[in-house]
């Protein structure tokens, strides 16, 4: 037991947990913690907006699979974190946010910058807690990190009144007790696993649909082993993109509103869909009533609430993806008859051939200029390149055209769809994995929401690359106005977009304009070789659409492809 201040207790506990970096912005209500942080040895990265500090922590967490930490002062500092916290909650990312708060004696009196952070964030966190005594700080911090990463990961908020930070008390820094229930999934039920194996072996046209839960469980190798053992093709949700190398013969790539038509047709023709670690959102299923209506659905998820929530299932199994798949593999017979599965794989190849007019030999949809950009970009980058995205057309083009070769190399905002996510997430990912090139695929609309982060990459020497697909539009909104509103554009056109090359140079960052796919490839290769923060401005046709596209409320059979609606 030692007597120290609450601020010192917090920092010492973080050091014991081996926290290496914190993203944040200081202010009066968190200043005592920052004073202790100064000599702690923990790296602090000064964001330029608190929302982006949360996105940096989120990108860090997704890249390295452990909690990312952000920090802000009270009032607007804390409330600015909320979008980033909600983003992490929707995408099951373990972010731990520490927020300053007014003194306890001032609470409820409308004090300067007083905000009820526990009340505001309870619906968008796994745990939100206000510290009420110095003595409980070690237990609170221990709880925060264990809750964030346990079971289905997610964000946690710890609110720190200023008088608790400056007050002192006798602290046991070795104390590891927890103040909240830690929910971990049970081991896979062997009887349910046996049923799943039976259904898999009896099915003639099975498809695996893998989601982000496979990533968090680090179950990519197990998933691939299962797919190869039973010769089952694998489609992914947007959040599951990359859990199987997208050049693998069994990869169907992404399904959903802007998914691969081969994946769509495989699902429509399947007799069994094994869903692993996916929540079946509307952007994945499209018209949910018609999703998998001809197939038996087996759903494995770490969160029991997700099973049967959006789609009735034939068999449900509450388990982490790694333990579930391992149990299925262990329960399979040693000798398997693959003849039926071979016929199904041949059928998948026939489906690929059917779509060959719009899908290239590399499996990438489309032969547009944007598709060529991504093909050249892939050729110019090593396999371990991490891509983050903003939100909009740039994001969906990345989903369709960027080919993932290694796991944990694609980071994007899925559930909340947060414009401005990509660049700060890229910063977090690069800090987490400095050995990997990190590229943010941006649209000009999203980039204008986060371009001040160029100051962070310049000051902190974080060599991320930003590729701005520059169409002088809020591209996805404009696309919907073209398709559904007869090109009646409203509030989507940028008449005053800055020169992004000069903007980058103003921050002390390399700026390049690439007028062709080849110029893009050279610019990115140079940036990677020189390890230099770089912005590459790439002009894009303002009327280029993201296709294929399943309109809202429609089913996969209503997919729009280049040239119009697909034949039913």
N, C-alpha and C positions, 0 to 999 in steps of 0.2 A: 504494500500500500504506500502510495506517495501522494503528497498534497500538491496539486497543480491546478492551473486554470482550466476551464472547460474547453477553451480554444486549444490549449496545449494538449489536453487529453484527446481531442479529436484528431489532431495531427499525429500524435504518437501512435494512436490506434491504426490510423491509415498506414503509417510506416510499418507496423507489425504485420499488416495485411499485404505488405509489399505492393502498395499502390504506387505506380511509377509516374503517372501524369494526371493532371486535373485541368479541365478546360473551363474558363470562367471569366467574369468581370467583377472587380471589387466594388464596394460601396460602404456607406457608414455602418449598416447593420451587420455586415460580415467582416468588417475591418480587423477585429481582434484575431480572427482565424487567419487572415492574410498575413498579419504580422508574424504569427507563428510559422506560417508556411514558408516565409522568406528564407529561413535557414534550415529547412527540413530536409533538403536533398530531393524532394519531390518536384518534378518538373511542372511548371505552370505555364499554360499557353493562353495568352490574353486574346480572347475573342473580340470581335467588334460589335457583336450583338448577342444577347443572351440566348435567343432562339438557336443561333448557330453554335453556341457552346454546347447545347444539348445535342444537336445533330453531330457535332464532332465526337462527343462521348458515345453516341449511337454508332457512328461509323467505326470507331475504335473497337467497340464491343463486338460488332458483327465480323470484323476482320480477324480478331484474336480469340473470340469465343470466351471472353470473361468480362465482368462489368466495366463499363466506362463511367467516369466520374465528371460531373460538372458542378459549378458553384455560382451563386448569384446573391445579390443583396436583396433586401425586402422590397415590397411594393412593386414598381414596374420592372425591377430586375428579376424578381421571382415570377411575375406574371408573364414576362417575355419567354421564360422557359417552357411555358405550358404547351405551346404547339409542338415543341420538340419532345416533350414528355408524352403527349398524346400519340405522336408518331411512333415512338418506341413501344408504347402500349399496344397499338394496333398491329405492329410487326413483331411482337414478342422479343424485344431487345432489352437486355439487362443494363439499364442506365440508373446510376445512383446520383440523385441531385441533392445537394446541401444548400439550403436557403437561409439567409439571414432574416431575423424578425425583430420587431420592436421589443422593448423590455416587457416582462410579464405584467408589471404594474401599469403600463400604458395600454395594454390590450383592451379592446372594447370601448375605447374613448376617442376613436377617430384620430389616432396619433399619425404624425407624418409618415407616409409610406407604410402604413399598416395594411396588411392584406391577409385574409384567412387562407393560407396555402393548404392546410389540411383539408378544409372544406372544398376548396377549388379542385384539388387534385385527387381526392379519394376515388372518383369514378374512373380515373385514367391511370391508376397505379395499382400495383399489387399490395403496397403498404405505404401509408402516409402517416407520419408521426411527428409530433412536436415534443422536443426534449423539455422536461420540466425540472430536472435537477442535474448538477454536475456529475454526481455519482453514477448515473445511469448511462453516461455517454459510451463507455466501452461496449456495454450490452446492446445499445441502440445501433451502433456502427456495425457490430458483428451481425446483428439481425438483418440490417439493411442489405448487406452483401449476400448473406445466405438466402434471403427471400428472393432477391433479384435473379439469382442464377438457378434456383431450385425449380424442379418440375417444369412447367412452361415458363420460360424466362420473361421478365418484364421490368418496368421501371419502379423505383422506390423514391420517395421524397422524405428527407429529414429536415425539419424546420428548427432553427436554432435561435431562440431569443437572445438578445444581446447581453442581458445580464447573466445568462447562463455561460456565455462565452468568457466574460471577464471575471465571473465569480470563481472561487476555488473550492476544492473539496478533496477528500482522500479517495484516491482512485486506484483500482486494481486493473492494470492494463492487460493482465492475463485472463481477465474474466471473459468467458466465452458463452455465457448464458444468452438465451434468445427470448425476445418479448412477443413474438408472433409465431403462429403455427407454420412450420415448414412443411409444405405439401410436396411430397415426392410420389411418383406413380408406384403402384404395387408391381411386383414381378408379374410377368405375363401369365395369365391363367392357363395352365397346361391343357385343360379340357377345351378351352376356346381355341388355343393354338392348334390342337388336333383337328378341330372342325375346319379351321382356315386351310390347313394343309390338305384335307380331304377335298375341299371345294377347289383349291388350286389345281390338284391333280385331275379332277374330273372335268374341269372347264376345258373348252376347246379354243376359245378366243379371249384369253385374259389380257388385261392391260393394267400396269401399275401407274397410279397417279401420285406423284411424290411432291410434297410441299416443303415449306421452310423448316418444319419440325425435323426433317432428315438432317438438315444442316446443323441445327443446334445440338442434335444428338451425336454428331460426327459419325453418321451412319452411312456415308456415301459408299464406302468399300463393301459393306454388308449388302446394301441395296443392289449394287452392281453384281455381287456374287449370286444373290437370289435371282436376279433377272437372267443372268447367263446360265445358271443351273437349270431353270425351267424354260428358258428361251421366251421370256415375257418382254414385250416392248414396254418402254417407259416414257410416259408423258409427264411433264412437270407443270405445276402452277407457276405463276410469275415469281412468287417468292421462293419456289423450289428450283428455279433456273440454275443449272450448273451442278446439280447433285449427281448427274451422270455426264461424262464427257459428251458434248453435242456432236462429235464426229463418230461416236460409237454406233454400230449397225442397229442396235436396239433402241437408240434414242429417237423419240418422236418430237423432241423439243417442246416448246410451251403450248399449252392449251388456253382457251379463253377468248375474250372479246377481240383481241388482236393476236390470236394464236395461230399456230401452224395448221393448215387444213388437213395434213396427213394425220396429225394428232386428233383433230376433231373426228375425222372419218373412222379412225381406229376405235375411238371410244364409242361411236354410234354403232359400230359392228361388233363390239365385244359382248361376250356373255358373262363376264365377271370383271369388275373394277376393284382393284385392291388400292385403297386410298391410305397413304401413310403420311402423317404429319401435315395435313392440310385442313383448312376450315371451310372449304367449299363456299367461298364468297360468290356474289353475283357476277363478278368479273371473271371468275373461273367457269362457273356452270352456265352462264348466260340464262336462258329460260330454264329455271331450275326444275320445273315439272317434267321437262323433256330430257333432262340430263340423266343418262344411264337408265332410262326407263325399260330398256330391253335386257338389262344386266343385273346380276346379283351384285350388291354393293357390300364390300367388307371395309370397314373404317377402323384404322388404328390411329390413336392420338393420345398424347400425354395428358390432355385435358378432357375429362369425361363430359364436360358441358358441350363440347364440339360434336360429339358422336350423336347423330340423329337430329342435330339442331336445324340443319337446312335441308337434309335429305334422309328419308327413312332408309335404314340399313338392314341388310340380311344378317350380318354378324358385326358386332362391335367389340373392340379390345382396347382397354385403357392401359397404355404402356408407353414407355419411351421408344422411339423408332429403333434405336440400336438393340435394345433388349428384345423387342418384339421380332425383329427380323432374324436375330441370332437364334431365338427359340424356334422360329419356323424352319430355319436351315437345319437345326439339330433334329427336328421332328420328321424331316423328309426321309423317305426310304433311300437306302444307299444306291440302289440301281433304279434309274428312272426311264420310263418309256417316253421318248421325245418325238415320236412320229407325228402325233396330233399337233404338237406345238410347232413342228417344222412346217406343217401345212398352213398354220396361222402366220408364221413368219413370211412364208411365200405370199400370202394374201396381203400382208403389209407392204411387201415389195411391189405388188401390183398396184396398191393404192399410191405408192410413191410415183410409179410410172404414170399413173393417171394425172397426177398434178405436175408432171415434169415440165409442162409449158411455162409455168410460173415459178418453179423451184429449180434452182441450179444443181449441178452435180455435188456441190458441197452441202446441200441440204438447206441453203439459205433461200428464203422466199424473195422473189422479185428480181428484176434486172434493171431497176431504176438507178439513177445517179446516186441516190442515197445508199442503196444497196452496195454499189461499187465503192463508196467511201468506206463502208465498214469492212468490206473485203480487203481493201488496201491497208486499212488500219490493223486488221488482224495479222496481215503479213509483216507489218512493220514492228510488231510487239512480241515479246517473249511469252511463253505459255502461262507464266505466273502473273501476268499483268492483271491488276485489280481495276475493274471498271465500276465507278459509281455513276448514277444518273440524276438529272433533275427530273421534273415531272411534266408530261405533255407528249408531243410527238417525238421528241428526242428520246424519251424513255421507252416508248413502244417500238420505235425503230431499233433501239438497242436490244430489246427483247427479241425482235424478229431477226435482226441481221448480225448481231455480235455473237460469235461462236465461242463458247467457253470450253477450255481444254483442261483446266485444273479446278478442283473444288475451292469454295470460299473466295472466289474472285469476281463476284457480282453483287453489288450492294445498291439497293434502290428503295424508295418509299412506296410500299404497297398499299396497305389498308387505308392510310390517311391521304396519300397522294399529295405530298407537301412540296409545293414549288419552293425552290431555294434550299432543298435538302442536299443536293449533290456535292457542291464544292466543300462545305464544312465536313460532310461525311468523308470526302476524299482526304481531307486533312487528317481526320481521326484515323482513317485506315492507313495512311502513310506513316503516321507516328507509331501505330501498332506494328506495322510490318515494313520497316524502312528498306528492306532488301527487294521489295516488289515495286515495279513501276505502277503508278496509280494515275488513272485518267478519269476525269469527270466529263461525261457526255452531257452537254447543256444545250438548252434552247436560249435564244436571246432574252425571252421573257423571264425565265427562271434566273438566268445569270444576272439580270438587272436587280434581282432581289438579294443577291449575295456577293456581288462583285467586291464589296469592301473586305472580303476575306483574302483578297490579293495582298492586302497589307500584312495579314498573318503569315502567309507563305513567304513573303519577302523578308519580314523581320525575323521569323523563326527559321528561315532557310529550310522550308519544307517543299521539296521539288515535285509538286503535283502538276499535272498537265490538264488544262481546260480546253475542250474542243467545243466551240460555240457553233451550233447549226443555226445559222443566222438567216432567218426568213423575214425579219422585220414584222413578225406577227406573233400573237398568242396562238400558236399553230393549231393546237387541238381544238380550241374553241372555234377558230376559223373553219376547220374541217367540218365540224358539226353544223356550222352555219351554211356551209356550201351544200351539205348533203340534205339537211332537214329544213333549212330556212331559205332555200332558193338563192343562195349567195348574198343574202341581205346582211352584209358585214356590219357589226356594231361593236365598237369599243375593243377591237382586236388588232388594229393596225398601228404600228409605231412610226410616226413621222419624224421623231426626234431621237432615234437610237444613236448613241455615241459611236465614235470610231473605236472599236474594241482594241485595236492594236495600240492606238495612242493611250487609251485608258490603262491598258496593262503597263505600258512604259511609264505612265505617271506614278504607278505604284512601285516602280523599279523591277518589273517583271518583263521577261521577254515577250514580245508580241509579234505574231506572224499572221499574214493573210494567205490562205490557201485557196486558189481559184480552181483547183482540180484535185481528184483523188490522189494523183501522184505527188503533188505539192504537199498535201496533207501527210502522206506517208513519210516524205523527207523531213518535214517539220517535226513530226513525232519521233522519228528515229534520232534526229539531232538532239531533241530535248532529253530523251532517255540516255543517249550516249554521254551528254554533257552534264546530266543530273541537274537540270536547270528548270526552275518554275517557268511555265510557258502558257500563254493563251494563244490558241490557233482559231482565227476567225474564218469560218467556212460558209460562204454564201450558198443558200439553198432556195430553190424555187418556192415562192410563197404559196403556191397552190398545189404543192406536192402533198398527197394524202398518205396516211398510214393504212396500208392494206396488206393482208385481209382485215376485215372489220365485220363483227357481228353486231348489228344495231341493238340498242338497249331494248330489253324485253323480248328479243327474238331468240331463236334457237340456232344451233350450229348449222343446220341445213339452210339457213337464210344468209349465210356468209357472203359478204361483198368482196370480190377479188378484183385485181386490175382488169378493167374491161367491163365490169358490171357484176350482177348477181351470178353466183355459181348455179349451174344446172342442178335441179333437184332430182 
